[in-house]
């Protein structure tokens, strides 16, 4: 199997998920430094990211099923 043709993956960067992940990391740092309630923001952002990634994977699954 040729390396160029085998297991080719789409490596698009989801800018929304990257941006929200950076914000979540900042919230976690603030939770340790400033006040523990900043962890709530990180948890909310985690669920938003999970929803965004699942939606993207679900769309790929639906497209691949249409044969």
C-alpha positions as CSV (number, residue, x, y, z in Angstrom):
1,X,0.0,0.0,0.0
2,X,1.3,3.4,-1.0
3,X,1.8,5.9,1.9
4,X,0.1,8.6,-0.2
5,X,-3.0,6.7,-0.9
6,X,-3.4,4.6,2.3
7,X,-5.4,5.9,5.3
8,X,-5.8,9.4,4.0
9,X,-7.5,11.6,6.6
10,X,-9.1,14.9,6.3
11,X,-7.1,17.2,8.6
12,X,-9.2,20.4,8.6
13,X,-8.8,22.5,11.8
14,X,-12.1,23.5,13.4
15,X,-11.3,27.1,14.4
16,X,-14.4,27.3,16.6
17,X,-13.3,24.3,18.7
18,X,-9.7,25.5,19.0
19,X,-10.8,29.0,20.1
20,X,-13.2,27.7,22.7
21,X,-10.6,25.2,24.0
22,X,-8.2,28.1,24.6
23,X,-10.9,30.0,26.4
24,X,-11.6,26.9,28.5
25,X,-8.0,26.5,29.4
26,X,-7.9,30.2,30.5
27,X,-11.0,29.5,32.7
28,X,-9.2,26.6,34.3
29,X,-6.2,28.7,35.1
30,X,-8.5,31.4,36.6
31,X,-10.2,28.7,38.6
32,X,-6.8,27.8,40.3
33,X,-5.6,31.4,40.6
34,X,-8.6,33.7,41.1
35,X,-11.8,31.8,42.2
36,X,-13.1,28.2,41.9
37,X,-16.3,29.3,40.1
38,X,-14.4,29.8,36.8
39,X,-14.5,26.1,36.4
40,X,-18.2,26.4,35.5
41,X,-17.3,28.3,32.4
42,X,-14.8,25.6,31.4
43,X,-17.4,22.9,31.9
44,X,-19.9,24.8,29.7
45,X,-17.4,25.3,27.0
46,X,-16.5,21.6,27.2
47,X,-20.1,20.6,26.4
48,X,-20.3,23.1,23.6
49,X,-17.1,21.7,22.0
50,X,-18.4,18.1,22.4
51,X,-21.6,19.1,20.7
52,X,-19.8,20.8,17.9
53,X,-17.4,17.8,17.3
54,X,-20.2,15.3,17.5
55,X,-22.3,17.3,15.0
56,X,-19.4,17.3,12.6
57,X,-18.7,13.5,13.0
58,X,-22.5,12.8,12.7
59,X,-22.6,14.7,9.4
60,X,-19.7,12.7,8.0
61,X,-21.4,9.4,9.1
62,X,-24.7,10.4,7.4
63,X,-22.9,11.3,4.2
64,X,-21.0,8.1,4.1
65,X,-24.2,6.0,4.6
66,X,-25.8,7.4,1.4
67,X,-24.5,5.0,-1.2
